[in-house]
Amino acid sequence: MDNTLEKKSGIFYLKSKFFLYRIVIYFSFLLIPVYVQKSLELKPIYLFISMILYCSFIMSQWFFLGKEIDHRLKIYFRVNSSIDRVVYRLFLGMFFFILIFNLLYLLPSKWVYNSFWIIWGSLGLFYSWPTRGKIIQESVTTNFSEFRYLDSFEKTLVFLIVSLILFSVPEMPALAQSDALIFFLDPGHQINQLFWNFLTVTFYPFRSYPNLFKIGWITYFYIVNISMYLLTFYALLRFFISRRLSLLGVFALISSWSVSKIIGNNLGTTLIDTYSLVWIWGMLWVTKSSTYRTGLFIGLLGFFGTIINHSYALISLIQIAMLIYFYLKDKTTWFKKQTLKYASFGLILTLITFVINFDFSKVYNPGGLVVFDNLISLIDRKAFFILSFFGMAIILVRKALPQFKSFQVLKFGAVKMQELVIGLIVILIFGTFVNTSMVSRFSLLWVVTLFSLIPLELIFLHISRLRSSRNMIYLIYILICLLDSHFEGRVKIFLKLFDS
C-alpha cells in the first residue's frame, strides 16, 4: 500500500510540473495579440516575426485538437513516416477549427471576441493538464522522431530549408482593409466566404488594427500554407524515396525561383493550387492507415477543397469513388461501408457548400494545354528539374520490363506507384477539362520535383556501400539547387521589410 501511495504522489508531482510548464508556454503565445497591440510602432519585420510565432501557436493547437479527436474516436492508424501523423493531425484539427470558428462568426461582434478568448483559455487549461500519464513523456521531438538522427548534411539541409522559407517572404501589400485583402489574395473569387470567416476569427484580436490584421493574413497565407505544403510534400516523398533525398526534394522545391515568382504574382495560390498535393497524399495515406475511421479525414478533406475552390467538390467526390472502388479494392465490403460512413460527415458538408454557393463560372474553368506551358516554365527556371524526364522514363521501364534488374532496386512498391500515377492522371484530366487550378504551376511543381528525385534514388541505391561518394553527390546537388535559387533576389525583398 505504501508503494501505491508513493506512486500516486509521484505522478501527481509530475503532472503538476508538466501543467505549470505547459500553461506558462501556452499563455505566453496566446497573449501575443496583447503584446503586439502595444508595439504598433515597431517595423514590419518585427511584427511579421510576432505573427510567425502566433501562427505557430495556432498550428500547434490544430495538432492538439487532431490528436484529441483521434483519442476520443479511437482512431488508431499505421503511418509510413512520423510526418504522416503530424500532417494528418494538423489538417484534421484545422478542419474542425474552420467549423467551430464559422459558428462563432454568426455571433455579434462582442460575443465573437469574448468567445475567442474563452475557447482558447479553456483549451489551454484542458491541454495543459495531462489526462494520461503517457502525455508527460511526450515532447515536440516525439512527433518528429524521423528527424531525431539526422547527420550533418541533413541538418545543414534542414537549416537551409528554414532559411529559404524565411527569406522568400513576399512583399507586403499597401492594402489593409479586409475586403481589399480578400481581393488581393483571391482576385479570381474562388475561395468561399467560409474560409474568410475562419481567418477573420483566427485573427479577431487584430481586427481593430488594420496593419496588424493585414500582416496576420499575409503571414498565414505564406508561412502556414507553405509549411503545410512542404510537410505534406515530404510525407508524400517518404512513400517512394529515402529520408535524405526527401529532404533534398523539399529543398529543391523551395529553392526554385518559380516559388518566389508565383507567390509574388498571387499569394493566394499557396492555398488554392496546393490542394492537388494534399489530394494525392490523402489517398495514399488513408490506404496505408489500414483503418476505416480515417474516412472522417478524407470526407473533411473534400469539404476543405470545396471552400477553397468550388470545383474541388467534384474531384473530392471522384476521390471517394476511387478510394472505395480502386484503392480499397482488397478490403471487405463491410470495411468499405464503414469508411464511407465515417466520410459521410464531410461529404454532407461538401454537398451543402457546393449547392448553396453554386456558380458555374467558378466550377468550369478548363486549362486546356496550358499544362505543357507551365511544365516548360518550371523546368526552364530550375535546371535540376530536367531530371524529371529521366525519372518518368525509369518508372515506365520499371513497369514495362520487370526483368530489367537495374531498376528493380528501387524500394517503393508497385502498388503505391500505381496509385500515384492513377491519381496524377485524374488530376491532369480534371485540370485540362474542368478547372485549370489543378494544373497550375504550383500544382505541378511538386510533381516535377518528385520525378526528378527518382534517378538520384536509383544512383544512391547502387552505390549504397560507398558512403563518401554518396555524400559528395549529395553535396553537389545541394549546391546546384542553391546556386540557381536566386537567393540574392529573395534577400532584397526580405530587406524591404526593414525599410518599411
ROSEKOL-82990 format. One record per residue (C-alpha): residue number from 0; x, y, z; chain. Coordinates in Angstrom, 2 decimals, padded with zeros to 5 digits. Layout:
- nr  u  v  w  kette
- NUM  X  Y  Z  A
...
This chain:
- nr  u  v  w  kette
- 0  000.00  000.00  000.00  A
- 1  002.85  002.38  000.80  A
- 2  004.29  001.82  -002.64  A
- 3  000.93  002.54  -004.25  A
- 4  000.59  005.85  -002.40  A
- 5  004.14  006.73  -003.27  A
- 6  003.47  006.16  -006.97  A
- 7  000.30  008.25  -006.90  A
- 8  002.14  011.05  -005.13  A
- 9  004.94  010.89  -007.70  A
- 10  002.62  011.02  -010.69  A
- 11  000.74  013.95  -009.18  A
- 12  004.02  015.86  -008.82  A
- 13  004.98  015.09  -012.40  A
- 14  001.54  016.11  -013.67  A
- 15  001.66  019.38  -011.70  A
- 16  005.13  020.17  -013.00  A
- 17  004.03  019.41  -016.55  A
- 18  000.89  021.53  -016.10  A
- 19  002.81  024.60  -014.90  A
- 20  005.38  024.25  -017.67  A
- 21  002.73  023.84  -020.37  A
- 22  000.37  026.57  -019.10  A
- 23  003.15  029.18  -018.99  A
- 24  004.23  028.40  -022.56  A
- 25  000.63  028.23  -023.80  A
- 26  -000.47  031.60  -022.45  A
- 27  002.83  033.24  -023.42  A
- 28  001.94  032.50  -027.04  A
- 29  -001.79  033.11  -026.61  A
- 30  -001.15  036.64  -025.30  A
- 31  000.88  037.61  -028.38  A
- 32  -002.12  039.64  -029.69  A
- 33  -001.97  041.70  -026.50  A
- 34  001.81  042.24  -026.71  A
- 35  001.73  043.22  -030.38  A
- 36  -001.07  045.75  -029.96  A
- 37  001.22  047.68  -027.59  A
- 38  004.08  047.63  -030.12  A
- 39  002.49  049.14  -033.20  A
- 40  005.45  051.46  -033.72  A
- 41  007.75  048.52  -034.45  A
- 42  008.96  047.91  -038.00  A
- 43  007.01  045.39  -040.13  A
- 44  009.81  042.83  -039.82  A
- 45  009.31  042.55  -036.06  A
- 46  005.53  042.46  -036.41  A
- 47  006.00  039.76  -039.05  A
- 48  008.13  037.69  -036.65  A
- 49  005.46  038.11  -033.95  A
- 50  002.84  036.86  -036.38  A
- 51  005.02  033.86  -037.24  A
- 52  005.04  032.96  -033.54  A
- 53  001.28  033.44  -033.33  A
- 54  000.68  031.29  -036.43  A
- 55  002.97  028.62  -034.97  A
- 56  000.81  028.64  -031.85  A
- 57  -002.35  028.29  -033.97  A
- 58  -000.88  025.33  -035.86  A
- 59  000.12  023.64  -032.61  A
- 60  -003.49  023.89  -031.44  A
- 61  -004.67  022.29  -034.68  A
- 62  -002.32  019.41  -033.94  A
- 63  -003.51  019.00  -030.35  A
- 64  -007.16  019.10  -031.40  A
- 65  -006.49  016.50  -034.10  A
- 66  -004.73  014.35  -031.53  A
- 67  -007.66  014.67  -029.10  A
- 68  -010.16  013.74  -031.84  A
- 69  -008.11  010.62  -032.55  A
- 70  -008.22  009.73  -028.85  A
- 71  -011.96  010.34  -028.45  A
- 72  -012.96  008.48  -031.63  A
- 73  -010.37  005.75  -031.05  A
- 74  -008.71  006.30  -034.42  A
- 75  -005.57  004.16  -034.45  A
- 76  -003.66  004.07  -037.70  A
- 77  -000.44  002.99  -039.36  A
- 78  001.91  005.56  -040.82  A
- 79  004.66  005.48  -043.40  A
- 80  006.71  008.10  -041.53  A
- 81  006.23  010.16  -038.37  A
- 82  005.46  013.20  -040.53  A
- 83  002.33  011.47  -041.84  A
- 84  000.92  011.66  -038.33  A
- 85  001.85  015.33  -037.97  A
- 86  000.35  016.34  -041.33  A
- 87  -002.83  014.35  -040.74  A
- 88  -003.46  015.86  -037.29  A
- 89  -002.66  019.37  -038.46  A
- 90  -005.24  019.15  -041.24  A
- 91  -007.83  017.36  -039.11  A
- 92  -007.56  019.98  -036.37  A
- 93  -007.76  022.79  -038.92  A
- 94  -010.91  021.32  -040.48  A
- 95  -012.69  021.31  -037.11  A
- 96  -011.48  024.82  -036.25  A
- 97  -012.94  026.00  -039.57  A
- 98  -016.30  024.61  -038.48  A
- 99  -016.07  025.99  -034.94  A
- 100  -014.94  029.48  -035.99  A
- 101  -017.66  029.72  -038.64  A
- 102  -020.23  029.06  -035.93  A
- 103  -018.60  031.77  -033.79  A
- 104  -018.72  034.19  -036.71  A
- 105  -022.53  034.10  -036.59  A
- 106  -022.50  035.75  -033.15  A
- 107  -022.47  039.52  -032.52  A
- 108  -019.02  041.12  -032.63  A
- 109  -018.68  041.44  -028.86  A
- 110  -019.59  037.79  -028.34  A
- 111  -017.14  036.68  -031.03  A
- 112  -014.34  038.49  -029.20  A
- 113  -015.32  037.08  -025.80  A
- 114  -015.85  033.58  -027.18  A
- 115  -012.42  033.73  -028.85  A
- 116  -010.69  034.14  -025.50  A
- 117  -012.98  031.71  -023.68  A
- 118  -012.31  028.96  -026.22  A
- 119  -008.53  029.43  -026.23  A
- 120  -008.40  029.77  -022.44  A
- 121  -010.45  026.59  -021.96  A
- 122  -008.35  024.68  -024.46  A
- 123  -005.18  025.88  -022.75  A
- 124  -006.32  024.51  -019.38  A
- 125  -007.54  021.29  -020.96  A
- 126  -004.38  020.63  -022.98  A
- 127  -002.06  021.61  -020.15  A
- 128  -003.31  019.11  -017.59  A
- 129  -002.08  015.65  -018.61  A
- 130  -005.17  013.42  -018.50  A
- 131  -003.00  010.44  -019.40  A
- 132  000.38  009.65  -017.91  A
- 133  001.83  008.95  -021.34  A
- 134  001.45  012.62  -022.27  A
- 135  004.12  013.59  -019.72  A
- 136  006.70  011.54  -021.57  A
- 137  005.87  013.18  -024.90  A
- 138  007.58  016.25  -026.32  A
- 139  007.75  018.13  -029.62  A
- 140  010.59  015.91  -030.82  A
- 141  008.50  012.82  -030.10  A
- 142  006.25  013.71  -033.03  A
- 143  009.26  014.31  -035.29  A
- 144  011.09  011.10  -034.46  A
- 145  012.14  010.78  -038.09  A
- 146  014.40  013.81  -037.66  A
- 147  015.99  012.61  -034.44  A
- 148  019.07  011.04  -036.02  A
- 149  019.95  013.42  -038.83  A
- 150  023.57  013.51  -039.94  A
- 151  025.49  016.75  -040.52  A
- 152  024.46  017.01  -044.19  A
- 153  020.79  016.55  -043.35  A
- 154  020.90  019.06  -040.50  A
- 155  022.50  021.60  -042.82  A
- 156  019.80  020.97  -045.38  A
- 157  017.03  021.48  -042.80  A
- 158  018.68  024.77  -041.82  A
- 159  018.82  025.86  -045.49  A
- 160  015.15  024.95  -045.99  A
- 161  014.05  027.03  -042.99  A
- 162  016.29  029.91  -044.12  A
- 163  014.82  029.90  -047.62  A
- 164  011.29  029.90  -046.22  A
- 165  012.05  032.96  -044.11  A
- 166  013.92  034.85  -046.84  A
- 167  011.34  034.10  -049.52  A
- 168  008.64  036.17  -047.86  A
- 169  006.70  038.22  -050.45  A
- 170  006.29  041.97  -050.37  A
- 171  003.58  043.29  -048.09  A
- 172  000.66  044.93  -049.93  A
- 173  -000.28  048.52  -049.12  A
- 174  -003.93  047.46  -048.72  A
- 175  -005.18  046.95  -045.18  A
- 176  -008.99  046.64  -045.23  A
- 177  -010.37  043.09  -045.17  A
- 178  -012.32  043.45  -048.44  A
- 179  -009.23  044.75  -050.23  A
- 180  -007.12  041.94  -048.75  A
- 181  -009.62  039.35  -049.94  A
- 182  -009.45  040.76  -053.47  A
- 183  -005.63  040.87  -053.29  A
- 184  -005.36  037.25  -052.11  A
- 185  -008.17  035.89  -054.27  A
- 186  -008.63  038.01  -057.41  A
- 187  -010.49  035.16  -059.11  A
- 188  -013.05  034.92  -056.27  A
- 189  -012.50  031.18  -055.93  A
- 190  -012.27  030.95  -052.12  A
- 191  -015.57  030.53  -050.27  A
- 192  -016.68  033.02  -047.62  A
- 193  -016.47  030.22  -045.04  A
- 194  -012.68  030.36  -045.22  A
- 195  -012.58  034.14  -044.81  A
- 196  -014.87  033.82  -041.77  A
- 197  -012.46  031.29  -040.29  A
- 198  -009.46  033.53  -040.96  A
- 199  -011.23  036.59  -039.54  A
- 200  -011.99  034.82  -036.24  A
- 201  -008.45  033.39  -036.09  A
- 202  -007.04  036.95  -036.17  A
- 203  -010.01  038.61  -034.42  A
- 204  -007.93  040.39  -031.71  A
- 205  -006.17  042.29  -034.53  A
- 206  -009.34  043.37  -036.33  A
- 207  -009.25  046.90  -034.87  A
- 208  -005.68  047.34  -036.10  A
- 209  -005.75  047.16  -039.92  A
- 210  -001.97  046.99  -040.36  A
- 211  -001.64  044.09  -037.89  A
- 212  -004.66  042.39  -039.43  A
- 213  -003.01  042.63  -042.86  A
- 214  000.32  041.25  -041.66  A
- 215  -001.52  038.42  -039.90  A
- 216  -003.35  037.35  -043.05  A
- 217  -000.24  037.61  -045.23  A
- 218  001.75  035.61  -042.67  A
- 219  -000.94  032.94  -042.62  A
- 220  -001.04  032.61  -046.40  A
- 221  002.72  032.46  -046.64  A
- 222  004.09  030.75  -043.51  A
- 223  001.20  028.42  -042.66  A
- 224  000.28  027.38  -046.21  A
- 225  003.88  026.93  -047.35  A
- 226  004.80  024.99  -044.20  A
- 227  001.81  022.68  -044.66  A
- 228  002.69  022.29  -048.36  A
- 229  006.31  021.33  -047.65  A
- 230  005.44  018.98  -044.78  A
- 231  002.85  017.23  -046.95  A
- 232  005.31  017.00  -049.81  A
- 233  007.94  015.44  -047.54  A
- 234  005.36  012.94  -046.26  A
- 235  004.47  012.03  -049.86  A
- 236  008.13  011.62  -050.85  A
- 237  008.69  009.17  -047.99  A
- 238  006.36  006.71  -049.70  A
- 239  008.88  006.40  -052.53  A
- 240  012.37  007.56  -051.58  A
- 241  014.75  007.76  -048.63  A
- 242  014.73  010.40  -045.91  A
- 243  017.89  012.00  -047.28  A
- 244  016.53  012.52  -050.76  A
- 245  013.14  013.55  -049.39  A
- 246  014.84  016.46  -047.63  A
- 247  016.72  017.26  -050.83  A
- 248  013.37  017.24  -052.67  A
- 249  011.86  019.74  -050.24  A
- 250  014.95  021.92  -050.61  A
- 251  014.84  021.69  -054.43  A
- 252  011.19  022.76  -054.40  A
- 253  011.51  025.74  -052.05  A
- 254  014.77  026.85  -053.71  A
- 255  013.09  027.07  -057.11  A
- 256  012.80  030.69  -058.28  A
- 257  009.34  029.74  -059.53  A
- 258  008.12  029.69  -055.91  A
- 259  009.02  033.35  -055.40  A
- 260  007.66  034.37  -058.79  A
- 261  004.34  032.57  -058.31  A
- 262  003.86  033.89  -054.78  A
- 263  004.80  037.39  -055.89  A
- 264  002.16  037.33  -058.61  A
- 265  -000.61  035.82  -056.48  A
- 266  -000.12  034.83  -052.85  A
- 267  -003.50  033.09  -052.82  A
- 268  -002.07  030.24  -054.90  A
- 269  -000.42  028.91  -051.72  A
- 270  -003.91  027.84  -050.65  A
- 271  -005.79  027.09  -053.87  A
- 272  -003.15  025.47  -056.07  A
- 273  -001.56  023.27  -053.39  A
- 274  -004.69  021.16  -052.98  A
- 275  -003.58  018.65  -055.64  A
- 276  -000.71  017.57  -053.37  A
- 277  -002.96  017.10  -050.32  A
- 278  -005.50  015.27  -052.50  A
- 279  -002.91  012.73  -053.66  A
- 280  -001.24  012.32  -050.27  A
- 281  -004.63  011.89  -048.57  A
- 282  -005.49  008.84  -050.70  A
- 283  -002.06  007.24  -050.31  A
- 284  -002.10  007.75  -046.56  A
- 285  -005.68  006.55  -046.00  A
- 286  -004.92  003.27  -047.78  A
- 287  -001.73  002.95  -045.69  A
- 288  -003.53  003.70  -042.41  A
- 289  -005.39  000.36  -042.50  A
- 290  -008.40  001.69  -040.61  A
- 291  -011.82  002.72  -041.89  A
- 292  -012.02  005.52  -039.31  A
- 293  -009.70  007.66  -041.43  A
- 294  -012.70  008.06  -043.71  A
- 295  -013.52  011.02  -041.45  A
- 296  -010.37  012.76  -042.69  A
- 297  -010.95  012.06  -046.37  A
- 298  -014.53  013.33  -046.14  A
- 299  -013.48  016.57  -044.42  A
- 300  -010.66  016.97  -046.95  A
- 301  -013.35  017.20  -049.62  A
- 302  -015.17  019.87  -047.61  A
- 303  -011.93  021.84  -047.26  A
- 304  -011.34  021.58  -051.00  A
- 305  -014.84  022.88  -051.70  A
- 306  -014.34  026.03  -049.64  A
- 307  -011.03  026.92  -051.30  A
- 308  -012.23  026.22  -054.86  A
- 309  -015.80  025.43  -055.81  A
- 310  -014.80  022.91  -058.49  A
- 311  -012.84  020.82  -056.00  A
- 312  -016.15  019.39  -054.75  A
- 313  -016.27  017.36  -057.96  A
- 314  -012.77  015.95  -057.66  A
- 315  -013.45  015.23  -053.98  A
- 316  -016.41  013.04  -054.97  A
- 317  -014.16  011.36  -057.55  A
- 318  -011.64  010.79  -054.76  A
- 319  -014.19  008.99  -052.59  A
- 320  -015.27  006.80  -055.54  A
- 321  -011.64  005.95  -056.39  A
- 322  -010.91  005.16  -052.76  A
- 323  -013.86  002.78  -052.40  A
- 324  -013.69  001.03  -055.77  A
- 325  -009.96  001.03  -056.54  A
- 326  -007.64  001.97  -053.68  A
- 327  -009.52  -000.24  -051.18  A
- 328  -010.43  -002.97  -053.66  A
- 329  -008.73  -005.62  -051.49  A
- 330  -010.82  -004.68  -048.43  A
- 331  -014.11  -006.29  -047.49  A
- 332  -017.48  -004.76  -048.31  A
- 333  -018.03  -004.12  -044.59  A
- 334  -014.73  -002.17  -044.40  A
- 335  -015.71  -000.04  -047.40  A
- 336  -019.14  000.72  -045.93  A
- 337  -017.56  001.77  -042.63  A
- 338  -015.11  004.03  -044.48  A
- 339  -018.00  005.62  -046.34  A
- 340  -019.96  006.04  -043.10  A
- 341  -017.10  007.98  -041.48  A
- 342  -016.61  010.02  -044.65  A
- 343  -020.32  010.90  -044.80  A
- 344  -019.96  013.83  -042.37  A
- 345  -017.51  015.59  -044.70  A
- 346  -019.48  014.53  -047.77  A
- 347  -022.67  016.13  -046.45  A
- 348  -020.81  019.38  -045.69  A
- 349  -019.26  019.27  -049.17  A
- 350  -022.59  018.85  -050.94  A
- 351  -024.31  021.55  -048.84  A
- 352  -021.49  024.03  -049.50  A
- 353  -021.43  023.18  -053.20  A
- 354  -025.20  023.53  -053.72  A
- 355  -025.69  026.70  -051.67  A
- 356  -022.81  028.54  -053.34  A
- 357  -023.09  027.01  -056.80  A
- 358  -021.61  029.17  -059.56  A
- 359  -020.94  027.53  -062.92  A
- 360  -018.25  030.08  -063.81  A
- 361  -016.24  029.04  -060.74  A
- 362  -016.64  025.35  -061.47  A
- 363  -015.88  025.30  -065.19  A
- 364  -012.55  026.91  -065.99  A
- 365  -010.62  024.40  -068.14  A
- 366  -006.88  024.75  -068.59  A
- 367  -006.55  023.01  -071.94  A
- 368  -002.93  022.56  -072.99  A
- 369  -001.67  025.17  -070.52  A
- 370  -000.21  022.30  -068.50  A
- 371  002.64  021.94  -071.02  A
- 372  003.44  025.66  -070.91  A
- 373  003.52  025.50  -067.11  A
- 374  005.84  022.48  -067.13  A
- 375  008.23  024.16  -069.56  A
- 376  008.27  027.30  -067.42  A
- 377  009.08  025.34  -064.24  A
- 378  011.89  023.36  -065.85  A
- 379  013.30  026.45  -067.57  A
- 380  013.66  028.25  -064.21  A
- 381  015.46  025.39  -062.48  A
- 382  017.88  023.10  -064.30  A
- 383  017.55  020.43  -061.58  A
- 384  014.06  019.61  -062.87  A
- 385  015.49  018.27  -066.15  A
- 386  015.95  015.04  -064.19  A
- 387  012.15  014.62  -064.11  A
- 388  012.20  013.29  -067.70  A
- 389  014.67  010.58  -066.66  A
- 390  012.54  009.83  -063.61  A
- 391  009.43  009.25  -065.71  A
- 392  011.43  007.07  -068.12  A
- 393  012.70  004.93  -065.22  A
- 394  009.17  004.41  -063.90  A
- 395  007.92  003.37  -067.34  A
- 396  010.81  000.96  -067.94  A
- 397  010.45  -000.50  -064.44  A
- 398  006.78  -001.23  -065.15  A
- 399  007.18  -002.48  -068.73  A
- 400  010.35  -004.53  -068.21  A
- 401  010.25  -006.10  -064.74  A
- 402  013.16  -008.35  -065.72  A
- 403  015.40  -005.27  -066.02  A
- 404  017.15  -005.72  -062.64  A
- 405  018.98  -002.38  -062.58  A
- 406  015.70  -000.56  -061.93  A
- 407  014.23  -003.18  -059.62  A
- 408  016.45  -002.00  -056.74  A
- 409  014.04  000.89  -056.22  A
- 410  012.33  000.06  -052.94  A
- 411  008.92  001.63  -053.38  A
- 412  006.12  -000.83  -054.06  A
- 413  004.47  -001.13  -057.44  A
- 414  001.04  -000.67  -055.82  A
- 415  001.86  002.74  -054.33  A
- 416  003.40  003.94  -057.58  A
- 417  000.33  002.73  -059.45  A
- 418  -001.91  004.63  -057.02  A
- 419  000.21  007.76  -057.53  A
- 420  000.16  007.55  -061.33  A
- 421  -003.59  007.00  -061.47  A
- 422  -004.11  009.97  -059.15  A
- 423  -001.89  012.13  -061.36  A
- 424  -003.82  011.10  -064.48  A
- 425  -007.10  012.12  -062.78  A
- 426  -005.58  015.48  -061.77  A
- 427  -004.32  016.07  -065.32  A
- 428  -007.71  015.27  -066.86  A
- 429  -009.57  017.37  -064.29  A
- 430  -007.25  020.35  -064.76  A
- 431  -007.40  020.11  -068.55  A
- 432  -011.17  019.80  -068.92  A
- 433  -012.70  021.21  -065.69  A
- 434  -010.56  023.66  -063.71  A
- 435  -007.07  024.91  -064.50  A
- 436  -006.08  025.32  -060.82  A
- 437  -005.26  021.60  -060.70  A
- 438  -002.57  022.02  -063.36  A
- 439  -001.26  025.45  -062.41  A
- 440  002.44  025.95  -061.82  A
- 441  002.21  025.43  -058.06  A
- 442  000.11  022.32  -058.60  A
- 443  002.76  020.86  -060.92  A
- 444  005.85  021.95  -059.01  A
- 445  005.73  019.05  -056.55  A
- 446  005.12  016.55  -059.38  A
- 447  008.20  017.70  -061.29  A
- 448  010.31  017.61  -058.12  A
- 449  009.13  014.10  -057.22  A
- 450  010.10  012.61  -060.60  A
- 451  013.42  014.50  -060.53  A
- 452  014.42  012.56  -057.42  A
- 453  013.82  009.08  -058.86  A
- 454  017.15  008.97  -060.82  A
- 455  019.05  010.12  -057.72  A
- 456  017.37  007.44  -055.61  A
- 457  018.47  004.86  -058.19  A
- 458  022.06  006.13  -058.12  A
- 459  022.19  006.20  -054.31  A
- 460  020.88  002.64  -054.03  A
- 461  023.51  001.35  -056.49  A
- 462  026.37  002.99  -054.53  A
- 463  024.93  002.37  -051.07  A
- 464  028.24  000.96  -049.82  A
- 465  030.28  003.97  -050.99  A
- 466  029.45  006.46  -048.24  A
- 467  031.97  009.12  -049.30  A
- 468  030.74  009.04  -052.90  A
- 469  027.12  009.37  -051.79  A
- 470  027.98  012.34  -049.60  A
- 471  029.85  014.03  -052.44  A
- 472  026.97  013.57  -054.88  A
- 473  024.52  014.76  -052.24  A
- 474  026.62  017.89  -051.62  A
- 475  026.88  018.61  -055.34  A
- 476  023.11  018.57  -055.79  A
- 477  022.63  020.77  -052.73  A
- 478  024.99  023.30  -054.29  A
- 479  023.25  023.01  -057.69  A
- 480  019.88  023.76  -056.08  A
- 481  021.31  026.60  -054.02  A
- 482  023.18  028.29  -056.88  A
- 483  020.09  028.69  -059.07  A
- 484  017.78  029.68  -056.19  A
- 485  018.18  033.45  -056.86  A
- 486  018.89  033.81  -053.15  A
- 487  020.07  037.40  -053.57  A
- 488  016.71  038.37  -055.09  A
- 489  014.85  036.85  -052.16  A
- 490  017.07  038.69  -049.67  A
- 491  016.38  042.03  -051.40  A
- 492  012.64  041.52  -051.00  A
- 493  013.14  040.44  -047.39  A
- 494  015.23  043.51  -046.53  A
- 495  012.39  045.78  -047.71  A
- 496  010.59  044.76  -044.53  A
- 497  013.30  046.63  -042.57  A
- 498  012.94  049.75  -044.70  A
- 499  009.14  049.95  -044.44  A
